[in-house]
Amino acid sequence: MCHRGTLFLKSAIYLSLLPSKFNFIKMAKTFVLSDGQKINSKGYKISVTGGNFDRFTQNPVMLYMHTDEDVIGKWENLRIENNKLLADAVFDSSEKAKEIERKVNSGFLKGCSIGIIIKEVQFETECAIVTSWELLEASIVAIPSDPGAVVLYNEKREVLNFNFNNNQKETQMAEVVFKLSQKTVESLKLDAEYTPKDVELAVAEKDKEIETLKANLKANQKQAQTDYLNAAVKAGKISETERLSFEKMAEKGVFEDVKAMIDAKAESPTATLSDMVQKTSQTAGRETWDYLKWMKEDPKGLAKLKAENPKEFERLQETLNK
């Protein structure tokens, strides 16, 4: 009969006799080479489905910091999942590669960046999208600029300085084909076979239209403000002197504040000279009468007042609510 302790001892002996390759299983480290949902710091997104990987799969080198002299391994199992380009890192046995692998496994190095050649770019409302490109290499990096970190090359493997955020680009990018979205083509009224010059002229024309619209909008806003202030004077909410002051305030871009102040004021109809003469002749000695007093003492006179001096009649009606 075998004791439990003896079984454990024998198992340990058998394991120690196995070849070293069976002592452990190394798990591949998966990296996100490119995230098709992220806009990188250069101002564009990369459509992962638009990538050409033929040249890369023939020589899937893994570099360190995009340096050709620092080949630290290779990439395997290149694939697209959930709009992300993924690959598994396989490290070389050199001392530098081992050290980088140790830092990766320890979580001290997590960044990855791809080197690509851009073939086609399509401009959308949100940003530019690289719709056709070729993958040359992928590197382990210490500090990627963003989740979609990328280095651009031309066909001569020269690094390019290209940024959609400020429209800076080197002459080496001349071979890149830029495509506009269908919505943009329709907005600019371009033909199907448009040229860069056509786009330039169409954009210039569109800029003129925008400037004209801005000028018209400003003129309409100015007229609406003038009409509003004139109506406020007529309604007795503000005086002519106040109108001039409010007009200057409105010119400084605070018309909504001006409007709020005037709207809060109660209307006070401006009496004409004729109104004042009629008021004097019709209400002489009755200045303290309210609407009810008129109805009780002189309803015919109240009817006449309504016909001949409607502003005074409206004032009397307001006394019913006091």
C-alpha positions as CSV (number, residue, x, y, z in Angstrom):
1,M,0.0,0.0,0.0
2,C,1.4,3.4,-1.0
3,H,1.4,6.3,1.3
4,R,0.4,9.8,0.2
5,G,3.7,11.3,1.0
6,T,5.4,8.7,-1.2
7,L,3.2,9.6,-4.1
8,F,4.1,13.3,-3.8
9,L,7.8,12.4,-3.7
10,K,7.6,10.3,-6.8
11,S,5.6,12.9,-8.7
12,A,8.3,15.5,-7.9
13,I,11.0,13.2,-9.1
14,Y,9.2,12.4,-12.4
15,L,8.7,16.1,-13.1
16,S,12.3,16.9,-12.4
17,L,13.4,14.3,-15.0
18,L,11.3,15.9,-17.8
19,P,13.1,18.0,-20.4
20,S,13.3,21.7,-19.6
21,K,10.9,22.6,-22.4
22,F,8.1,20.9,-20.5
23,N,8.8,22.7,-17.2
24,F,6.6,25.7,-18.1
25,I,4.4,27.1,-20.9
26,K,5.2,30.7,-22.1
27,M,2.0,32.6,-22.8
28,A,2.2,34.9,-25.8
29,K,1.7,38.6,-25.0
30,T,-0.9,40.2,-27.2
31,F,-0.6,43.9,-28.2
32,V,-3.1,46.2,-29.9
33,L,-1.1,47.5,-32.9
34,S,-3.8,49.9,-34.0
35,D,-7.2,50.9,-32.7
36,G,-9.6,51.8,-35.5
37,Q,-11.9,53.7,-33.2
38,K,-9.3,56.1,-31.8
39,I,-8.2,59.5,-33.3
40,N,-4.4,59.7,-32.9
41,S,-2.5,62.8,-32.0
42,K,-1.8,63.5,-35.6
43,G,-5.5,64.1,-36.2
44,Y,-6.7,61.0,-38.0
45,K,-8.0,57.5,-37.6
46,I,-6.7,54.4,-39.3
47,S,-9.2,52.0,-40.8
48,V,-7.7,48.6,-39.8
49,T,-9.6,46.9,-42.6
50,G,-7.8,49.1,-45.2
51,G,-4.4,47.7,-44.3
52,N,-2.1,45.8,-46.7
53,F,-0.1,43.2,-44.7
54,D,1.6,41.3,-47.5
55,R,5.1,42.7,-47.1
56,F,4.8,42.7,-43.3
57,T,3.8,39.0,-43.0
58,Q,6.8,38.0,-45.0
59,N,9.0,39.7,-42.5
60,P,7.0,40.5,-39.3
61,V,9.8,42.2,-37.4
62,M,9.3,43.6,-34.0
63,L,11.5,46.7,-33.4
64,Y,12.2,48.7,-30.3
65,M,11.3,52.4,-30.6
66,H,11.1,52.1,-34.5
67,T,14.9,51.5,-34.7
68,D,16.0,49.1,-37.5
69,E,19.1,48.1,-35.5
70,D,16.9,47.0,-32.5
71,V,15.1,43.9,-33.9
72,I,13.9,42.3,-30.6
73,G,11.6,39.7,-32.0
74,K,8.8,39.1,-34.4
75,W,5.0,39.3,-34.5
76,E,2.7,36.3,-34.9
77,N,-1.0,35.7,-35.2
78,L,-1.7,39.1,-36.8
79,R,-5.5,39.5,-36.8
80,I,-8.4,42.0,-36.6
81,E,-10.9,41.8,-33.7
82,N,-13.5,44.4,-32.7
83,N,-12.0,47.0,-35.1
84,K,-8.6,46.5,-33.6
85,L,-5.4,45.2,-35.2
86,L,-3.9,42.7,-32.8
87,A,-0.7,40.6,-32.9
88,D,1.3,38.4,-30.4
89,A,4.8,39.3,-29.5
90,V,7.6,36.7,-29.8
91,F,10.8,37.9,-28.3
92,D,14.3,37.1,-29.5
93,S,16.9,35.4,-27.2
94,S,19.3,38.4,-27.3
95,E,20.1,40.1,-24.0
96,K,18.3,43.3,-25.0
97,A,15.3,41.4,-26.2
98,K,15.1,39.4,-22.9
99,E,15.4,42.6,-20.9
100,I,12.5,44.2,-22.9
101,E,10.5,41.0,-22.6
102,R,11.0,41.1,-18.8
103,K,9.7,44.7,-18.7
104,V,6.7,43.7,-20.8
105,N,5.8,40.8,-18.6
106,S,6.3,42.9,-15.5
107,G,3.9,45.6,-16.9
108,F,6.6,48.3,-17.2
109,L,6.4,48.4,-21.0
110,K,2.9,48.4,-22.5
111,G,3.1,50.7,-25.5
112,C,3.1,49.6,-29.1
113,S,3.3,51.8,-32.3
114,I,3.1,50.9,-36.0
115,G,5.0,52.2,-38.9
116,I,2.9,52.5,-42.1
117,I,2.8,53.9,-45.6
118,I,-0.4,55.9,-46.3
119,K,-2.1,55.2,-49.6
120,E,-5.5,56.9,-49.4
121,V,-7.2,59.3,-47.0
122,Q,-10.8,60.2,-46.8
123,F,-12.0,63.3,-45.0
124,E,-15.1,63.0,-42.8
125,T,-16.9,65.6,-40.6
126,E,-15.2,64.4,-37.4
127,C,-11.7,63.7,-38.7
128,A,-9.6,62.3,-41.6
129,I,-9.6,58.5,-42.0
130,V,-6.7,56.6,-43.5
131,T,-8.6,54.1,-45.7
132,S,-5.7,52.4,-47.5
133,W,-2.3,51.8,-46.0
134,E,0.6,49.4,-45.8
135,L,2.0,48.0,-42.6
136,L,5.9,48.0,-42.5
137,E,6.7,47.3,-38.9
138,A,5.4,47.4,-35.4
139,S,7.5,48.5,-32.4
140,I,7.5,48.2,-28.6
141,V,7.8,51.7,-27.4
142,A,8.3,53.3,-23.9
143,I,5.8,56.2,-24.3
144,P,3.3,56.0,-27.2
145,S,1.7,59.4,-28.0
146,D,-1.8,57.8,-27.8
147,P,-3.6,54.4,-28.3
148,G,-3.3,54.9,-32.0
149,A,0.4,55.8,-32.1
150,V,1.9,55.6,-35.5
151,V,5.0,56.5,-37.5
152,L,4.7,57.3,-41.2
153,Y,7.1,56.2,-43.9
154,N,7.3,56.7,-47.6
155,E,8.3,54.0,-50.0
156,K,12.0,54.7,-49.3
157,R,11.5,54.0,-45.6
158,E,12.1,57.6,-44.8
159,V,10.2,58.9,-41.8
160,L,7.6,61.6,-42.7
161,N,6.3,64.5,-40.7
162,F,2.6,64.6,-41.4
163,N,-0.1,66.1,-39.2
164,F,-3.8,66.6,-40.2
165,N,-4.3,68.8,-37.1
166,N,-2.4,71.7,-38.6
167,N,-2.2,70.6,-42.3
168,Q,1.6,70.2,-42.2
169,K,3.0,67.7,-44.6
170,E,6.2,67.1,-46.4
171,T,6.6,66.8,-50.1
172,Q,7.2,63.0,-49.8
173,M,3.4,62.6,-49.2
174,A,2.6,63.7,-52.7
175,E,1.8,60.2,-53.8
176,V,-1.0,59.8,-51.2
177,V,-4.5,59.8,-52.7
178,F,-6.9,62.1,-50.8
179,K,-10.6,61.3,-51.1
180,L,-13.5,63.3,-49.9
181,S,-16.7,61.8,-48.4
182,Q,-19.7,61.6,-50.7
183,K,-21.5,64.2,-48.5
184,T,-18.5,66.6,-48.9
185,V,-18.4,66.0,-52.7
186,E,-22.1,66.9,-52.9
187,S,-21.8,69.9,-50.7
188,L,-18.9,71.3,-52.8
189,K,-20.8,70.4,-56.0
190,L,-17.9,68.5,-57.4
191,D,-17.9,66.2,-60.4
192,A,-17.1,62.5,-59.9
193,E,-13.7,62.9,-61.5
194,Y,-12.7,66.0,-59.5
195,T,-9.1,67.2,-59.3
196,P,-7.2,68.8,-56.4
197,K,-7.6,72.2,-58.2
198,D,-11.4,71.6,-58.4
199,V,-11.5,71.1,-54.7
200,E,-9.4,74.2,-54.0
201,L,-11.7,76.4,-56.2
202,A,-14.9,74.8,-54.7
203,V,-13.7,75.4,-51.1
204,A,-12.8,79.0,-52.0
205,E,-16.3,79.5,-53.4
206,K,-17.8,77.9,-50.3
207,D,-15.8,80.2,-48.1
208,K,-17.2,83.2,-49.9
209,E,-20.8,81.9,-49.4
210,I,-20.1,81.4,-45.7
211,E,-18.8,85.0,-45.4
212,T,-21.8,86.3,-47.2
213,L,-24.1,84.3,-44.9
214,K,-22.3,85.6,-41.9
215,A,-22.6,89.2,-43.1
216,N,-26.4,88.8,-43.8
217,L,-26.9,87.2,-40.4
218,K,-25.1,90.0,-38.7
219,A,-27.2,92.6,-40.6
220,N,-30.5,90.7,-39.7
221,Q,-29.5,90.5,-36.1
222,K,-28.7,94.3,-36.1
223,Q,-32.1,95.1,-37.6
224,A,-33.9,92.8,-35.2
225,Q,-32.2,94.6,-32.2
226,T,-33.1,98.0,-33.6
227,D,-36.8,97.0,-34.1
228,Y,-36.9,95.6,-30.6
229,L,-35.5,98.7,-29.0
230,N,-37.8,101.0,-31.0
231,A,-40.8,98.8,-30.0
232,A,-39.7,99.1,-26.3
233,V,-39.6,102.9,-26.6
234,K,-43.1,102.9,-28.2
235,A,-44.4,100.7,-25.4
236,G,-43.1,103.1,-22.8
237,K,-40.6,100.6,-21.3
238,I,-37.6,102.7,-22.1
239,S,-36.9,106.3,-23.0
240,E,-35.1,107.5,-26.2
241,T,-32.0,108.2,-24.1
242,E,-32.1,104.7,-22.7
243,R,-32.6,103.3,-26.2
244,L,-29.3,104.8,-27.3
245,S,-27.5,103.4,-24.3
246,F,-29.0,99.9,-24.8
247,E,-28.0,100.1,-28.5
248,K,-24.4,100.6,-27.6
249,M,-24.6,97.7,-25.1
250,A,-26.1,95.4,-27.8
251,E,-23.2,96.3,-30.1
252,K,-20.8,94.7,-27.6
253,G,-22.5,91.4,-27.9
254,V,-24.7,91.4,-24.8
255,F,-28.1,91.9,-26.5
256,E,-29.7,89.0,-24.7
257,D,-28.8,90.7,-21.4
258,V,-30.3,93.9,-22.6
259,K,-33.4,92.2,-23.8
260,A,-33.8,90.4,-20.4
261,M,-33.6,93.8,-18.6
262,I,-36.2,95.4,-20.9
263,D,-38.5,92.4,-20.8
264,A,-38.6,92.7,-17.0
265,K,-40.0,96.2,-17.2
266,A,-43.8,96.8,-17.3
267,E,-45.2,98.5,-20.3
268,S,-46.1,102.2,-19.9
269,P,-47.8,103.5,-23.0
270,T,-46.4,106.8,-24.1
271,A,-49.0,109.5,-24.2
272,T,-49.2,111.8,-27.1
273,L,-49.9,115.6,-26.8
274,S,-53.4,114.9,-28.1
275,D,-53.9,112.2,-25.4
276,M,-52.8,114.6,-22.7
277,V,-55.1,117.3,-23.9
278,Q,-58.0,114.9,-24.1
279,K,-57.2,113.5,-20.7
280,T,-57.2,117.0,-19.2
281,S,-60.5,117.9,-20.7
282,Q,-62.3,114.6,-20.1
283,T,-61.0,113.8,-16.6
284,A,-60.7,117.2,-15.1
285,G,-61.7,117.0,-11.5
286,R,-61.8,113.2,-11.7
287,E,-58.1,112.4,-11.5
288,T,-58.6,110.1,-8.5
289,W,-61.5,108.2,-10.1
290,D,-60.8,104.5,-10.8
291,Y,-62.6,102.3,-13.3
292,L,-65.4,101.3,-10.9
293,K,-65.9,105.0,-9.9
294,W,-66.4,105.9,-13.5
295,M,-68.8,103.0,-14.1
296,K,-70.9,104.0,-11.1
297,E,-70.9,107.8,-11.5
298,D,-70.6,108.4,-15.3
299,P,-70.7,105.2,-17.5
300,K,-71.5,107.2,-20.6
301,G,-68.4,109.4,-20.0
302,L,-66.4,106.2,-19.6
303,A,-67.6,105.0,-23.0
304,K,-66.7,108.3,-24.5
305,L,-63.3,108.1,-22.9
306,K,-62.8,104.7,-24.4
307,A,-63.5,106.0,-27.9
308,E,-61.6,109.2,-27.7
309,N,-58.7,108.4,-25.4
310,P,-58.1,104.6,-25.4
311,K,-54.8,104.9,-23.6
312,E,-56.4,106.6,-20.6
313,F,-59.2,104.0,-20.7
314,E,-56.6,101.2,-20.7
315,R,-54.9,102.8,-17.6
316,L,-58.3,102.9,-15.8
317,Q,-58.9,99.2,-16.7
318,E,-55.6,98.4,-15.0
319,T,-56.9,99.8,-11.7
320,L,-59.3,96.8,-11.6
321,N,-56.3,94.5,-10.8
322,K,-54.9,96.7,-8.1
